[in-house]
Amino acid sequence: MAKTSTAARAKKKPKFSTRIVRRCWRCGRKHGYLRAFDICRICFRELASKGELPGVKKSSW
């Protein structure tokens, strides 16, 4: 869980466009971020296994 101050700083508009920090909206994690879903890999796995992400299902073979 990210500190609230770092999450708040990431929401501000940066001075330069290259300074954008994309963070997970659930936990605030910045590494392992999936842009298509706007969440990190850990939260993605949790939500996908619960079936809460539309169009995503667990693969098995």
N, C-alpha and C positions, 0 to 999 in steps of 0.2 A: 504494500500500500504506500503510495507516494504521499509526501507531506502536503498539506493543503496549500502551503506557500508556493511550492514548486508547481502544483497544478494550477494555481491562480496566475502565476507568472506565464505559464504556457498559453493561457487563454487570452492574454493581452496581445495587441497587434504589435509585431516586432518592428524595429527600426528598419531592418533589411529583410527582404523576402526569404533569404537563405537561412535565416535564424528561426524559422518556424519549427516548433517541436510538436510532433503529433503524439498524443497520449491516448491511452485507452480511457473511454468514458466511464467504465466501471471501477477500475482500480488505480488508474493514473500511471500505469507502467508505460515506459517509452520504448523499450526494446522489445522486439518480436511483435511489432504492430502490423496489423493487416488493414490496409487502406480500404479495401472493398467493404469491410464490415465495421470499421472504425473501432476495433477492439484488439486487445493483445491475443497472443496465441493461447494463453492459459484460459482466459475467459471464453475464447472461441470454442475451445474443446469442451468446457463445462456446458455452455449453452447448446452446442451441437449435440452432445450426448443426451441432454434433456429434451431435445426436439424443439427448442424455442427459436431456432434460426430458420426462416422459411427458405426452402430450396436446398437445404443441406441435410444429408443423411450419412450415417456411418457406413463406410465401405467394408465389405467382407467378401472373401473369396476362398 
